[in-house]
Amino acid sequence: MSSRRSRSRQASGSRITDDQIIDLVSKLQQLIPELRGRRSDRVSASKVLQETCNYIRNLHRDVDGLSDRLSQLLASTDTDSDQAAIIRGLLTE
Amino acid sequence: MDLHNLNPSSLKSRFTTRFLRALTEINARKPIASSSSPREIFQRYRRIKDAADTSMAYSVRSRRTWSKATLWRLRTPSHRRRLASFGRRSSLNKTRTTTTASHRGAVVVQITSRGGGLGVQLEELRELVPGGEAMDLCNLLDETAHYIKCLTTQVQVMRTIANLYSLE
């Protein structure tokens, strides 16, 4: 049940405009591979938020999986400091 | 991902350097004898994951609420964290309505009216973004965008490193 109330100010004193919110939502939309490129007036805010949550969860899962993979890889190699040096060398070329 | 053209002052570069340094340190702690027991692998997994999250939080140019929250979470032991967050959960879901009939108006009404379908998703988002519980709507959306950018960089680099390590 949504009740009508008058616009309330933010605690900091600065008013947030509707446009700001809309822009933030469409900025988010462009970051999500699922929704990127679709016209923002065709995608509901609900969808954007839903896909944002899904996307973040996937990224968290990726971090977990990669950490796991790295821990296995570290366990099985001896020349890690050499490899780190190689990688660093690649990066600073 | 092409590592050869990495801009040294980019987020990706800062994260990569920090994270590699952390990986080297973690690996240096490896005990000489049988270093692949499941328990040790799990501990290493935790250390690597925490190192990755910490490295990214340190690598952002201007400190964000999410990055500060990440560092705080990883540094503060859990019992102190529980005490601190008691009472931090605030009812920051401001309620506003507009009477605009356009789509833009509809978006705002969707987001800002309490009890509407978006309340649940905003709550979910608050839980996913570090420090999200205490942010107002605008900050939450803004922080989320930044957090996503950094997370994708983190994943990209971790994947590249893992691929490089598995070439042996």
Contacts between the chains, C-beta under 8 A, distances in Angstrom:
chain1	res1	chain2	res2	distance
A	1	B	115	5.3
A	2	B	95	7.6
A	2	B	97	7.1
A	2	B	113	4.0
A	2	B	114	6.2
A	2	B	115	4.9
A	2	B	116	5.8
A	3	B	95	7.6
A	4	B	97	5.4
A	5	B	95	5.5
A	5	B	96	7.4
A	5	B	97	7.0
A	7	B	96	5.2
A	8	B	94	5.8
A	8	B	95	7.1
A	8	B	96	6.6
A	10	B	94	7.2
A	10	B	136	6.1
A	10	B	138	7.9
A	11	B	136	7.5
A	16	B	136	7.9
A	16	B	137	7.3
A	16	B	138	5.0
A	18	B	98	6.2
A	18	B	100	7.5
A	18	B	104	6.7
A	18	B	105	7.1
A	18	B	108	4.4
A	19	B	104	7.7
A	20	B	138	6.2
A	21	B	107	7.3
A	21	B	108	5.6
A	21	B	111	6.1
A	21	B	112	7.5
A	21	B	137	6.9
A	21	B	138	6.7
A	21	B	141	7.2
A	22	B	104	5.3
A	22	B	107	5.5
A	22	B	108	6.7
A	24	B	138	6.5
A	24	B	141	3.9
A	24	B	142	6.0
A	24	B	145	7.3
A	25	B	107	6.3
A	25	B	111	7.3
A	25	B	141	6.5
A	27	B	141	7.8
A	27	B	145	5.5
A	28	B	141	6.2
A	28	B	144	6.2
A	28	B	145	5.5
A	28	B	148	7.7
A	31	B	145	5.9
A	31	B	148	5.1
A	31	B	149	6.9
A	32	B	148	7.8
A	41	B	103	4.8
A	41	B	104	7.8
A	44	B	107	7.6
A	44	B	110	7.1
A	45	B	107	4.7
A	45	B	110	4.8
A	45	B	111	5.4
A	45	B	118	6.5
A	46	B	110	6.3
A	46	B	117	5.8
A	46	B	118	5.7
A	46	B	121	6.6
A	49	B	118	6.2
A	49	B	121	4.1
A	49	B	122	6.7
A	49	B	124	7.9
A	49	B	125	6.2
A	50	B	121	5.8
A	52	B	125	6.4
A	52	B	144	6.3
A	52	B	148	7.4
A	53	B	121	6.4
A	53	B	124	4.8
A	53	B	125	5.7
A	53	B	128	5.9
A	55	B	148	6.8
A	56	B	125	7.8
A	56	B	128	4.6
A	56	B	129	7.2
A	56	B	144	7.7
A	56	B	147	7.5
A	56	B	148	6.6
A	56	B	151	7.0
A	57	B	128	6.7
A	59	B	148	7.4
A	59	B	151	4.4
A	59	B	152	6.6
A	59	B	155	5.9
A	60	B	128	7.6
A	60	B	151	7.8
A	62	B	155	4.7
A	62	B	158	7.9
A	62	B	159	7.7
A	63	B	49	6.4
A	63	B	52	6.3
A	63	B	53	7.5
A	63	B	151	7.4
A	63	B	154	6.5
A	63	B	155	6.2
A	63	B	158	6.8
A	64	B	49	6.6
A	66	B	52	7.9
A	66	B	155	6.8
A	66	B	158	4.1
A	66	B	159	5.9
A	66	B	162	5.6
A	67	B	45	5.3
A	67	B	46	8.0
A	67	B	48	4.5
A	67	B	49	3.9
A	67	B	52	6.4
A	67	B	158	7.4
A	68	B	45	5.1
A	69	B	162	5.0
A	69	B	166	7.9
A	70	B	23	7.2
A	70	B	45	7.9
A	70	B	48	5.2
A	70	B	158	6.9
A	70	B	161	7.0
A	70	B	162	5.4
A	70	B	165	7.0
A	71	B	41	5.3
A	71	B	42	7.8
A	71	B	44	4.0
A	71	B	45	4.1
A	71	B	48	5.4
A	72	B	41	6.5
A	73	B	162	6.4
A	73	B	165	4.4
A	73	B	166	6.0
A	74	B	23	7.2
A	74	B	26	7.1
A	74	B	27	5.2
A	74	B	30	7.4
A	74	B	44	6.2
A	74	B	48	7.6
A	74	B	165	7.6
A	75	B	30	7.7
A	75	B	35	5.8
A	75	B	36	4.4
A	75	B	40	7.4
A	75	B	41	5.8
A	75	B	44	6.9
A	76	B	36	7.0
A	77	B	165	6.7
A	77	B	168	6.1
A	79	B	168	7.9
A	80	B	23	7.6
A	80	B	24	6.8
A	80	B	27	4.7
A	81	B	24	6.1
A	81	B	27	7.6
A	81	B	28	7.9
A	83	B	164	7.1
A	83	B	165	6.2
A	83	B	168	7.7
A	84	B	20	5.4
A	84	B	23	6.7
A	84	B	24	4.8
A	86	B	164	7.8
A	87	B	3	7.8
A	87	B	20	6.1
A	87	B	161	6.6
A	87	B	164	5.8
A	88	B	17	7.3
A	88	B	20	6.1
A	90	B	3	5.0
A	90	B	4	6.5
A	91	B	3	5.8
A	91	B	6	5.3
A	91	B	13	6.7
A	91	B	16	5.9
A	91	B	17	7.2
A	92	B	6	7.9
A	92	B	8	7.2
A	93	B	4	5.3
